[in-house]
């Protein structure tokens, strides 16, 4: 499994494994199989427009001008966390929940595409 900044994802998977013992073997297995392209990118790629940042949100636009600009409302991990919390709040109107679900899925889709674009660039 590929994850940008895999150390963070590794820790979250192990935390989930501790919370859900019945899923611990599968979650631990995922954590141990993480591959991180970030160190490779740091060694072999740089663009001035990244301005010193190695976040996927900074690297992607140097390889694909669209970057995350086409996304509505959910454009970052922070936006995703806030959107998720709002979407699961019982006080949130159903129409808003549906909108947020779509925005979160679009964000996840773009993150996946971003990883594919970066990996393609690194392997060329």
C-alpha positions in Angstrom: 0.0 0.0 0.0 1.3 3.4 -1.0 1.0 6.4 1.3 2.6 9.9 1.2 4.3 10.5 4.5 3.7 6.9 5.4 5.0 7.2 9.0 1.8 9.2 9.9 -0.4 6.6 8.2 1.5 3.8 9.9 0.8 5.3 13.4 -2.9 5.7 12.6 -3.3 2.1 11.5 -1.6 0.9 14.7 -3.9 3.1 16.8 -6.9 1.6 15.0 -5.5 -1.9 15.6 -5.3 -1.1 19.3 -8.9 0.2 19.3 -10.3 -2.8 17.3 -8.6 -6.0 18.3 -10.7 -8.1 16.0 -9.3 -6.1 13.1 -5.8 -5.8 14.5 -4.1 -8.5 12.3 -5.4 -6.9 9.1 -4.6 -3.4 10.2 -1.1 -4.3 11.4 -0.5 -6.1 8.1 -1.4 -3.0 6.2 0.8 -0.8 8.4 3.8 -3.1 7.8 3.3 -3.0 4.0 3.2 0.7 3.6 5.5 2.2 1.0 6.3 5.9 1.0 7.4 7.7 -2.2 8.2 10.9 -0.3 11.8 10.0 0.4 12.3 9.2 -3.3 10.7 12.5 -4.3 12.9 14.4 -1.8 16.1 12.8 -3.3 15.1 13.1 -7.0 12.6 15.9 -7.6 12.2 19.5 -6.8 10.4 22.4 -8.4 10.7 26.0 -7.3 6.9 26.4 -7.1 6.9 23.9 -4.2 8.5 26.7 -2.2 10.2 24.2 0.2 7.1 22.2 1.0 7.0 18.5 0.4 3.3 18.0 0.9 1.4 16.2 -1.8 -0.6 19.4 -2.2 2.6 21.3 -3.1 4.2 18.7 -5.3 1.1 17.8 -7.4 0.6 21.3 -9.0 4.2 21.2 -10.3 3.3 18.0 -12.3 -0.3 18.7 -13.0 -1.5 22.3 -13.2 -5.0 21.4 -12.1 -3.6 20.4 -8.7 -6.5 20.4 -6.2 -8.1 23.6 -7.7 -11.2 21.8 -9.2 -12.3 20.6 -5.7 -15.2 22.3 -4.0 -15.0 22.9 -0.2 -12.8 19.9 0.7 -9.3 20.6 -0.6 -7.1 19.5 2.2 -6.8 17.0 5.1 -8.0 19.6 7.5 -11.0 20.3 5.3 -11.7 16.6 5.1 -11.7 16.2 8.9 -14.0 19.2 9.3 -16.3 18.0 6.5 -16.5 14.5 8.0 -17.3 15.7 11.4 -20.0 18.0 10.0 -21.4 15.2 7.8 -21.8 12.8 10.8 -23.3 15.4 13.1 -27.0 14.5 13.6 -27.9 18.2 13.4 -26.6 18.5 9.8 -29.3 18.6 7.2 -29.5 15.6 4.8 -28.9 17.7 1.7 -25.7 19.1 3.4 -24.6 15.6 4.4 -25.0 14.4 0.8 -23.0 17.4 -0.5 -20.2 16.7 2.0 -20.2 13.0 1.1 -19.6 13.9 -2.5 -17.0 16.5 -1.7 -15.1 14.0 0.5 -15.2 11.3 -2.2 -13.9 13.9 -4.7 -11.1 14.8 -2.4 -10.1 11.1 -1.8 -10.3 10.5 -5.6 -8.0 13.4 -6.3 -5.6 12.3 -3.6 -5.4 8.9 -5.3 -4.9 10.5 -8.7 -2.3 12.7 -7.3 -0.3 9.8 -6.0 -0.5 8.1 -9.4 0.7 11.3 -11.1 3.6 11.7 -8.8 4.6 8.0 -9.0 4.4 8.2 -12.7 6.8 11.2 -12.7 9.2 9.5 -10.3 9.4 6.3 -12.4 9.9 8.1 -15.8 
